[in-house]
Amino acid sequence: MAGTSALKFLFIINPSAGRHTDTNWEESINKYFTGKDFDVDYYHLEQKPDEQKLKKYIASKKPDRIIAVGGDGTVTLLANIIAGTKISLGILPGGSANGMAKELEIPSTPEDALKIIEAGVIKKCDTITINKKNICLHLSDIGINAQLIKYFEEGQLRGMLGYAKMILKTLWRREKMQVIIQTKGLEVRRNAFMVILANARMYGTGAVINPDGKLDDGIFEVIVIRRLSIFSILKTVFNPKVFNPKHFEIFPSTSVEINTLKRVHFQIDGEYLGKIKNIQAQINPGNINLIVPEK
């Protein structure tokens, strides 16, 4: 039974995330916290989460720590709700790619990940506000990767085989975008396959797109991908490493406006959000408290 001063943990479980994994997260959480003096509660997300309902539940429970049990979409959903508050956000990697968990070096095994939830340190991290309404915690982009995410969501195959199939489909249909990027008094015009707003270093596949990225440095990076090939992308998926620097440019920024000549695919933290022609983004230093491993 929880003591009067016990920390309150609220686990937000996304049953739709990582549908092909064998982990019963609620069972693992119950087993881990049995006999420990913590207040543990659960909330199961619907297939299409009701954000207002979730906000009311969080307000009623007043947790000290909220834990996203799912993939990057679940993490971003909660980040949008609690950014700017004193509530800390933890991650149990229950999704398919788990890019943010990999970024923070959170183990994939339930017991090891739960040790961080219980005893990890709280780190103030930045967020990016996009078009004055969406928060990006990890990586957002326009172009070929967002298009890939759209195809992947629509497809039936999962895992690396499904991902590779969608990559081939995406690359077959790839087109360059004409983009205008304005940041720090600088305006650049490029033909590009992708433009990334990077608060972190790597995608969920392990591919490092932003080697010098830090979650707490008060800036984000605008990355322009000028060249892509089927061989280089497949090599990155199956043998993740840093992207070839000859293929991209990096512009450190605190704010940026990006315009395209025609509507292009757009995603935030692994969630496809349709097509757009304009992005306005701004850094929010120290805007969210993350539970991370103690170094």
Disulfide bonds with the S-S distance in Angstrom:
none
